Amino acid sequence: MKKQQSKKRHRQVFLAAGCVVALVVFGCVCPPKSFRAVKQSREGRAMNDKVAVVYSKHYQINVGGLEKLHSFDIHKYAKIYLALNTNGLLRPEDVFVPDAVTKEQILLVHTPGFLASLKDSKTVARYLEAPIVAAAPAGLVDAAVLNAFRYATGGTILAGRLALKHGIAINLAGGYHHAKPNAGEGFNVYADMAIAIRALQKDGLIKRALIVDLDVHQGNGSAVIFAGDEAVFTFSMHEGDIYPIPKEKSDLDVELPAGTGDKEYLRQLAEHLPKVIEAARPDIIFLQAGCDTLTGDPLARLQMTTDGIVRRDAMVIDRCASQGIPVVMCLGGGYSEKAWRVQYDSVRRIIEKYGLTQRRPYRQRSPTVKEKLYTK
């Protein structure tokens, strides 16, 4: 019996490793043209000199289809990028493509012990809440999974710099607000917004920052990282009776009961947002725009509509624009099949209001078969 179990275990490891190798190779050499165009780090074009979009082909996690077993759709970033492209809102060459975050930048927030822990597949699997990852060799986990998080974190850093220059920057990933200095959790590895803030401070580009966290789950990692730091204000508006339990203490936490819909949510945000901005006096705002507040999300019980979430994000972006405060939007969570579409609608609205001088600057087209398969 033990021999059979051992053989079965070895087969699982072999299959998992084989899937990772195959997909790493496939992802490197066979992406569609629209994704090859956003593979190498480079400058893009801020639309109307006001809106910069940040994205990289490296945000894509491919582990032989096993990534689809997780509740989070890691392909939503690619779906949003592709929809913006095919619907004529931006060209691949408009997109700013980031470098991966560096070790030195990671250590502005995380501990050396945390970095060492990422060499253990079982530990990474626990951070990601993805048990299957524990079966893969650490080197392949790093190449196929952690590398995507490093590029997404580099994207948030780049978006911070672009927001200071142009006003509004959107990273089509990021918002990993559960990661703490010495551990990841909740599918979050690197605390990208915190790392970006520390990097901007280190470079003397900002002194003060505000995180407006509107994900349905509390930004507990951000709260821990910036506890007692008067230069960074953390505001989290979330459902009160779900993960994380117990909650950490942000500078301001607004807890909402299950069943809260658009009207009450937007009323609360309209009440608190101006006060938070006044108290924080930020040089930059990071908006964590998770759409798991959507009705029917499998990991939460708020009842916002797509229109409500678009209006929610607009409330923050429009206030920043009217007050001349640079703002970075990160996409955060969202676990329903509609999540990518909701966030696409929100990003589209921002581009159409602030980034375009005409409604459709480029020709619309249908996605190719290869693009559909790549983002499925």
C-alpha positions as CSV (number, residue, x, y, z in Angstrom):
1,M,0.0,0.0,0.0
2,K,2.8,2.4,0.9
3,K,4.6,1.6,-2.3
4,Q,1.5,2.3,-4.3
5,Q,0.9,5.6,-2.5
6,S,4.6,6.6,-3.1
7,K,4.3,5.7,-6.8
8,K,1.1,7.7,-7.1
9,R,2.8,10.7,-5.4
10,H,5.7,10.5,-7.7
11,R,3.4,10.4,-10.7
12,Q,1.6,13.5,-9.5
13,V,4.9,15.4,-9.0
14,F,6.1,14.3,-12.5
15,L,2.8,15.3,-14.1
16,A,2.7,18.7,-12.3
17,A,6.3,19.4,-13.2
18,G,5.8,18.3,-16.8
19,C,2.8,20.6,-17.2
20,V,4.7,23.5,-15.8
21,V,7.7,22.9,-18.1
22,A,5.4,22.6,-21.1
23,L,3.5,25.7,-20.4
24,V,6.5,27.8,-19.5
25,V,8.0,26.8,-22.9
26,F,4.8,27.3,-24.8
27,G,4.1,30.6,-23.1
28,C,7.5,31.9,-23.9
29,V,7.5,31.0,-27.6
30,C,3.9,30.9,-28.8
31,P,1.9,33.8,-27.5
32,P,-0.2,35.7,-30.0
33,K,1.2,38.8,-31.8
34,S,-0.7,41.2,-29.5
35,F,0.9,39.6,-26.5
36,R,4.4,39.4,-27.9
37,A,4.1,43.1,-28.4
38,V,4.0,43.6,-24.6
39,K,6.6,41.1,-23.6
40,Q,9.8,43.3,-23.4
41,S,9.9,46.3,-21.0
42,R,9.4,49.6,-22.8
43,E,7.8,53.0,-22.8
44,G,4.3,53.4,-24.0
45,R,2.1,56.4,-24.7
46,A,-0.1,58.1,-22.1
47,M,-3.4,58.7,-23.8
48,N,-4.3,62.4,-24.0
49,D,-1.2,62.8,-21.8
50,K,-3.4,61.9,-18.9
51,V,-4.0,58.1,-18.7
52,A,-1.2,55.5,-18.8
53,V,-2.0,51.8,-19.0
54,V,0.6,49.3,-17.7
55,Y,0.6,45.6,-18.7
56,S,2.9,42.8,-19.5
57,K,2.6,39.4,-21.1
58,H,4.5,38.1,-18.1
59,Y,1.4,38.7,-15.9
60,Q,0.0,35.5,-17.3
61,I,0.4,32.4,-15.1
62,N,0.4,29.1,-17.0
63,V,0.8,25.8,-15.1
64,G,-0.6,23.3,-17.6
65,G,-4.2,24.5,-17.0
66,L,-3.9,23.7,-13.3
67,E,-4.2,27.4,-12.6
68,K,-7.9,27.1,-13.5
69,L,-8.4,25.0,-10.4
70,H,-8.0,28.2,-8.3
71,S,-10.9,30.4,-7.6
72,F,-9.0,33.4,-8.9
73,D,-9.0,33.8,-12.7
74,I,-5.4,34.8,-13.3
75,H,-6.2,35.2,-17.0
76,K,-8.5,38.2,-16.3
77,Y,-5.6,40.6,-16.8
78,A,-5.0,39.2,-20.3
79,K,-8.8,39.3,-21.1
80,I,-9.0,43.0,-20.1
81,Y,-5.9,43.9,-22.1
82,L,-7.2,42.0,-25.1
83,A,-10.7,43.6,-24.9
84,L,-9.2,47.1,-24.7
85,N,-7.1,46.3,-27.8
86,T,-9.9,44.6,-29.9
87,N,-12.5,47.3,-29.0
88,G,-10.2,50.0,-30.4
89,L,-9.4,51.8,-27.2
90,L,-5.7,51.3,-27.3
91,R,-3.0,49.7,-29.4
92,P,-0.3,47.4,-27.9
93,E,2.3,50.1,-28.5
94,D,0.3,52.5,-26.2
95,V,0.9,50.2,-23.3
96,F,3.7,50.7,-20.8
97,V,5.5,47.4,-20.2
98,P,7.2,47.1,-16.9
99,D,10.4,45.3,-15.6
100,A,10.0,42.8,-12.8
101,V,10.4,44.2,-9.3
102,T,14.0,43.8,-8.0
103,K,15.1,42.1,-4.9
104,E,16.2,45.4,-3.4
105,Q,12.8,46.9,-4.0
106,I,11.1,43.8,-2.4
107,L,13.3,44.2,0.6
108,L,11.9,47.7,1.2
109,V,8.8,46.0,2.6
110,H,9.5,42.2,3.0
111,T,12.0,40.5,5.2
112,P,15.0,38.3,4.0
113,G,13.3,35.4,5.7
114,F,10.2,35.9,3.6
115,L,12.3,35.8,0.4
116,A,14.0,32.7,1.6
117,S,10.6,31.1,2.2
118,L,9.7,31.4,-1.5
119,K,12.3,28.7,-2.3
120,D,10.0,26.2,-0.7
121,S,7.1,25.0,-2.9
122,K,4.9,24.0,0.0
123,T,5.2,27.4,1.6
124,V,4.4,29.1,-1.7
125,A,1.4,26.8,-2.1
126,R,0.1,27.9,1.3
127,Y,0.5,31.6,0.4
128,L,-1.4,31.0,-2.9
129,E,-4.0,28.7,-1.3
130,A,-3.2,26.3,-4.2
131,P,-2.1,22.9,-2.8
132,I,-1.2,21.5,-6.3
133,V,1.8,24.0,-6.4
134,A,3.4,22.0,-3.5
135,A,4.0,19.1,-5.9
136,A,6.2,21.2,-8.3
137,P,9.9,21.8,-8.0
138,A,10.8,25.2,-6.5
139,G,12.6,26.4,-9.7
140,L,9.5,25.8,-11.8
141,V,7.2,27.5,-9.3
142,D,9.5,30.5,-9.4
143,A,9.5,30.6,-13.2
144,A,5.9,29.8,-13.8
145,V,4.1,31.5,-10.9
146,L,6.3,33.9,-8.8
147,N,7.7,35.5,-11.9
148,A,4.2,36.7,-12.8
149,F,3.8,38.3,-9.4
150,R,7.2,40.0,-9.7
151,Y,6.2,41.6,-13.0
152,A,2.8,42.6,-11.7
153,T,4.6,44.3,-8.7
154,G,7.0,46.0,-11.1
155,G,3.9,47.2,-12.9
156,T,2.5,48.9,-9.8
157,I,5.9,50.6,-9.2
158,L,5.9,51.8,-12.9
159,A,2.3,52.9,-12.6
160,G,3.2,55.0,-9.6
161,R,5.9,56.8,-11.5
162,L,3.5,57.3,-14.5
163,A,0.7,58.7,-12.3
164,L,3.1,61.3,-10.9
165,K,3.9,62.3,-14.5
166,H,0.5,62.1,-16.2
167,G,-2.2,62.0,-13.4
168,I,-3.8,58.6,-13.9
169,A,-2.1,55.2,-14.2
170,I,-3.8,51.8,-14.4
171,N,-1.9,48.6,-13.7
172,L,-4.0,45.7,-15.2
173,A,-2.9,43.6,-12.3
174,G,-1.7,44.1,-8.7
175,G,-3.5,45.1,-5.5
176,Y,-2.0,42.3,-3.5
177,H,-3.1,43.7,-0.2
178,H,-3.0,40.6,2.0
179,A,0.8,40.1,1.8
180,K,2.7,41.0,5.0
181,P,6.4,41.7,5.6
182,N,7.2,38.1,6.6
183,A,4.5,36.1,4.8
184,G,2.1,35.9,1.9
185,E,-1.5,34.9,2.1
186,G,-4.8,34.9,0.3
187,F,-3.2,34.3,-3.2
188,N,-1.0,37.3,-2.5
189,V,2.8,37.0,-2.5
190,Y,4.4,40.5,-2.8
191,A,2.8,43.6,-1.3
192,D,2.9,45.5,-4.6
193,M,1.3,48.7,-3.5
194,A,3.4,49.0,-0.3
195,I,6.6,48.2,-2.3
196,A,5.6,50.9,-4.9
197,I,5.0,53.5,-2.1
198,R,8.3,52.7,-0.4
199,A,10.2,52.8,-3.8
200,L,8.7,56.2,-4.6
201,Q,9.5,57.5,-1.1
202,K,13.1,56.2,-1.4
203,D,13.6,58.0,-4.7
204,G,12.3,61.2,-3.2
205,L,9.3,61.4,-5.5
206,I,6.6,61.4,-2.8
207,K,6.4,61.9,1.0
208,R,2.9,60.9,1.8
209,A,0.5,58.3,0.3
210,L,-3.0,57.0,0.7
211,I,-4.4,53.6,0.0
212,V,-8.1,53.5,-0.8
213,D,-8.9,49.8,-0.6
214,L,-12.3,48.9,-2.0
215,D,-11.8,45.2,-2.3
216,V,-14.5,43.2,-0.5
217,H,-11.8,41.7,1.8
218,Q,-9.9,43.9,4.2
219,G,-6.4,45.1,3.2
220,N,-4.9,43.4,6.2
221,G,-1.4,43.3,4.8
222,S,-1.4,47.0,4.0
223,A,-2.6,47.7,7.6
224,V,0.2,45.7,9.1
225,I,2.9,47.1,6.9
226,F,2.0,50.8,7.5
227,A,0.9,50.5,11.1
228,G,2.2,53.6,13.0
229,D,3.4,55.2,9.8
230,E,2.0,58.7,9.7
231,A,3.1,59.3,6.1
232,V,0.9,56.5,4.7
233,F,-2.9,56.4,5.4
234,T,-4.7,53.1,5.0
235,F,-8.5,53.2,4.3
236,S,-10.2,49.9,3.8
237,M,-13.9,49.5,3.0
238,H,-14.9,45.8,3.1
239,E,-17.4,43.2,4.2
240,G,-17.0,42.6,7.9
241,D,-18.0,39.0,8.4
242,I,-15.6,37.2,6.0
243,Y,-11.9,36.6,5.6
244,P,-9.6,37.9,7.0
245,I,-10.7,37.0,10.5
246,P,-9.6,38.5,12.8
247,K,-9.1,41.8,11.0
248,E,-6.1,44.0,11.3
249,K,-6.4,47.7,12.1
250,S,-6.2,50.2,9.2
251,D,-6.2,53.9,9.8
252,L,-9.8,53.8,8.9
253,D,-11.9,50.6,8.5
254,V,-15.5,50.7,7.2
255,E,-17.1,47.4,7.7
256,L,-20.2,46.6,5.6
257,P,-22.8,43.9,6.3
258,A,-23.6,41.1,3.9
259,G,-26.2,42.2,1.4
260,T,-25.0,45.8,1.0
261,G,-25.9,47.0,-2.4
262,D,-25.0,50.0,-4.7
263,K,-27.0,52.7,-2.9
264,E,-25.6,52.2,0.6
265,Y,-22.1,51.3,-0.6
266,L,-21.8,54.5,-2.6
267,R,-23.4,56.6,0.1
268,Q,-20.7,55.3,2.6
269,L,-17.9,55.9,0.1
270,A,-19.1,59.4,-0.7
271,E,-19.2,60.2,3.1
272,H,-15.8,58.9,3.9
273,L,-13.6,59.5,0.9
274,P,-13.3,63.4,1.2
275,K,-12.5,63.1,4.9
276,V,-9.9,60.5,4.3
277,I,-8.2,62.5,1.5
278,E,-8.2,65.6,3.8
279,A,-6.7,63.6,6.7
280,A,-4.1,61.8,4.5
281,R,-2.9,64.9,2.5
282,P,-1.4,62.5,0.0
283,D,1.0,63.1,-2.8
284,I,-0.4,60.0,-4.5
285,I,-3.4,57.7,-4.1
286,F,-3.4,53.9,-4.7
287,L,-6.9,52.6,-5.5
288,Q,-7.3,48.9,-4.9
289,A,-10.3,48.3,-7.1
290,G,-11.2,44.7,-6.4
291,C,-14.6,43.8,-7.9
292,D,-15.4,41.0,-5.5
293,T,-18.1,43.3,-4.2
294,L,-20.2,42.2,-7.2
295,T,-23.4,40.3,-6.4
296,G,-22.9,36.6,-6.7
297,D,-19.1,36.6,-6.1
298,P,-18.4,33.1,-4.6
299,L,-16.2,34.4,-1.9
300,A,-18.3,37.3,-0.6
301,R,-21.9,38.4,0.0
302,L,-22.2,42.1,-1.1
303,Q,-24.7,42.8,-3.8
304,M,-23.2,45.5,-6.0
305,T,-24.0,45.7,-9.7
306,T,-21.6,46.2,-12.6
307,D,-22.8,49.8,-12.8
308,G,-22.4,50.3,-9.1
309,I,-18.7,49.2,-9.2
310,V,-18.0,51.4,-12.2
311,R,-19.5,54.3,-10.4
312,R,-17.5,53.4,-7.3
313,D,-14.2,53.5,-9.1
314,A,-15.3,56.7,-10.9
315,M,-16.0,58.4,-7.6
316,V,-12.3,57.9,-6.6
317,I,-10.7,58.6,-10.0
318,D,-12.9,61.7,-10.6
319,R,-12.1,63.2,-7.2
320,C,-8.4,62.6,-7.7
321,A,-8.6,64.3,-11.1
322,S,-10.6,67.3,-9.8
323,Q,-8.1,67.8,-6.9
324,G,-5.0,67.2,-9.0
325,I,-3.9,64.1,-7.0
326,P,-2.0,61.5,-9.0
327,V,-3.8,58.1,-8.7
328,V,-2.9,54.5,-9.4
329,M,-5.6,51.9,-10.0
330,C,-4.8,48.3,-9.3
331,L,-7.3,45.6,-10.0
332,G,-7.3,43.5,-6.9
333,G,-9.8,40.6,-6.4
334,G,-12.9,39.3,-8.1
335,Y,-13.8,35.7,-8.4
336,S,-17.0,35.5,-10.5
337,E,-17.0,34.7,-14.2
338,K,-18.0,38.3,-14.8
339,A,-15.1,39.8,-12.9
340,W,-12.9,40.6,-15.8
341,R,-15.8,42.2,-17.7
342,V,-16.8,44.4,-14.8
343,Q,-13.2,45.7,-14.5
344,Y,-13.0,46.2,-18.2
345,D,-16.0,48.4,-18.1
346,S,-14.4,50.5,-15.3
347,V,-11.1,50.8,-17.1
348,R,-12.9,51.7,-20.3
349,R,-14.8,54.4,-18.6
350,I,-11.6,56.0,-17.3
351,I,-9.9,55.8,-20.7
352,E,-13.0,57.2,-22.5
353,K,-13.4,60.2,-20.1
354,Y,-9.8,61.2,-19.6
355,G,-7.7,59.5,-22.3
356,L,-9.6,60.0,-25.5
357,T,-10.2,63.0,-27.8
358,Q,-12.5,60.8,-29.9
359,R,-14.7,57.8,-28.8
360,R,-12.9,55.1,-30.7
361,P,-9.4,56.1,-31.8
362,Y,-8.6,52.8,-33.5
363,R,-10.4,50.2,-35.6
364,Q,-12.3,47.5,-33.7
365,R,-11.6,43.9,-34.6
366,S,-12.5,40.4,-33.6
367,P,-10.0,38.5,-31.4
368,T,-8.2,35.8,-33.3
369,V,-8.6,32.1,-32.4
370,K,-5.1,32.1,-30.9
371,E,-6.0,35.1,-28.7
372,K,-9.1,33.4,-27.5
373,L,-7.2,30.3,-26.6
374,Y,-4.5,32.2,-24.9
375,T,-6.8,34.1,-22.6
376,K,-9.3,31.2,-22.0
